[in-house]
Amino acid sequence: MILQEYKIVFAGTMGAGKTEAIRSLSEIPVLSTEALNTDQNSHTKMETTVGIDYGEVTLDDGVKIGLYGTPGQSRFDFIWPVICKGAIGAIVLIDHHIDNPIQELENYLEVFQNYTDNIAIGITHTDLSSERSTNIYKEWLISQDLYSPLFFIDARKKEDVLLLLEALITSVEVNHDITT
């Protein structure tokens, strides 16, 4: 039985770390729908999410948050609105190392802004060798007049993902004038 009070969705590019981010936060064993990756052109990882990942985290104030992960491939986009239904916000993860991360960020924001006004952005894999500056994200957000929280994270590190989650929750509280 799922007893969470709130729901947050993790979305983004294949291999960006959505499942890993949920694993790093979840207090329960993560329900994962990993399957053998048959799309080696998109990413060379062995497994990929084909349904929904689910985990839970309890905040310091006792509020329980359900963590829902979406599949990253666009061929599974039919499930995204189902997963987002009832969510208070979304965390979009983008792999810095892919060919065109700004285009992917733009695509994911365009889609997920249809489901929620509350989005935080995590850029992953910035530790890998790349000639691309991380400033491109901030510059692009400013050029688009967007003010979503933006962090460079390692999805394997609980403290990184928790910071992103707390920024999203703070954004929800501010945008909806919620006081606790």
Residue pairs with C-beta under 8 A, 6 or more apart in sequence:
2 54
2 56
2 66
3 64
4 56
4 64
4 65
4 66
5 63
5 64
5 65
6 63
6 64
6 65
6 66
6 88
7 65
7 66
7 68
7 86
7 87
7 88
8 65
8 66
8 67
8 68
8 87
8 88
8 89
8 90
8 91
8 165
8 168
9 68
9 69
9 70
9 83
9 84
9 87
9 89
9 90
9 91
9 112
9 115
9 116
10 18
10 21
10 22
10 53
10 67
10 68
10 69
10 70
10 90
10 91
10 93
11 18
11 70
11 72
11 80
11 90
11 91
11 92
11 93
11 108
11 112
12 18
12 72
12 91
12 92
12 93
12 94
12 95
12 104
12 108
12 122
13 72
13 93
13 94
13 95
13 98
13 101
13 104
13 108
14 39
14 42
14 43
14 45
14 48
14 71
14 72
14 73
14 95
15 42
15 43
15 45
15 48
15 72
15 95
15 98
16 72
16 93
16 94
16 95
16 122
16 124
16 125
16 155
17 93
17 95
17 122
17 124
17 125
17 153
17 155
17 156
18 49
18 53
18 69
18 70
18 72
18 93
18 155
19 30
19 32
19 34
19 49
19 53
19 69
20 155
20 156
21 69
21 91
21 93
21 122
21 153
21 155
21 161
21 164
22 30
22 53
22 54
22 55
22 67
22 69
23 30
23 55
24 155
24 156
24 157
24 158
24 160
24 161
25 55
25 57
25 67
25 158
25 161
25 162
25 165
26 55
26 56
26 57
26 67
27 55
27 56
27 57
27 58
28 55
28 56
30 53
30 54
30 55
31 52
31 53
31 54
31 55
32 49
32 53
33 49
33 50
33 51
33 52
33 53
33 71
34 47
34 48
34 49
34 50
35 47
35 48
35 49
35 50
36 46
36 47
37 43
37 44
37 45
37 46
37 47
37 48
39 48
39 73
42 73
48 71
48 72
48 73
49 69
49 70
49 71
49 72
50 71
50 76
51 71
51 76
51 79
52 68
52 69
52 70
52 79
52 83
53 67
53 68
53 69
54 66
54 67
54 68
54 69
55 66
55 67
56 64
56 65
56 66
56 67
57 64
57 65
57 67
57 162
57 165
58 64
58 65
59 65
59 169
61 180
65 165
65 169
68 83
68 87
70 76
70 79
70 80
70 83
71 79
77 111
80 111
80 112
80 115
81 114
81 115
84 90
84 112
84 115
84 116
85 115
87 115
87 116
88 116
88 118
88 169
88 172
89 116
89 118
89 119
89 120
89 168
89 169
89 171
89 172
90 112
90 115
90 116
90 118
90 119
90 120
90 168
91 119
91 120
91 121
91 122
91 164
91 165
91 168
92 105
92 108
92 109
92 112
92 119
92 120
92 121
92 122
93 121
93 122
93 123
93 124
93 153
93 155
94 101
94 104
94 105
94 108
94 121
94 122
94 123
94 124
94 137
95 101
95 104
95 124
95 125
96 123
96 124
96 125
96 126
96 128
96 130
96 132
96 134
96 152
97 125
97 128
97 130
98 104
101 123
101 132
101 136
101 137
102 136
102 137
102 140
105 121
105 137
105 140
106 140
106 144
109 119
109 121
109 146
109 148
112 119
113 119
117 175
118 168
118 171
118 172
118 175
119 148
119 168
120 148
120 149
120 150
120 151
120 164
120 165
120 167
120 168
120 171
121 137
121 141
121 148
121 149
121 150
121 151
122 151
122 152
122 153
122 155
122 160
122 161
122 164
123 134
123 137
123 150
123 151
123 152
123 153
124 152
124 153
124 154
124 155
126 134
126 152
127 154
134 152
137 150
138 150
141 147
141 148
141 150
148 171
149 164
149 167
149 168
149 170
149 171
151 160
151 163
151 164
151 167
153 160
153 161
153 163
153 164
154 160
155 161
172 178
173 179
173 180
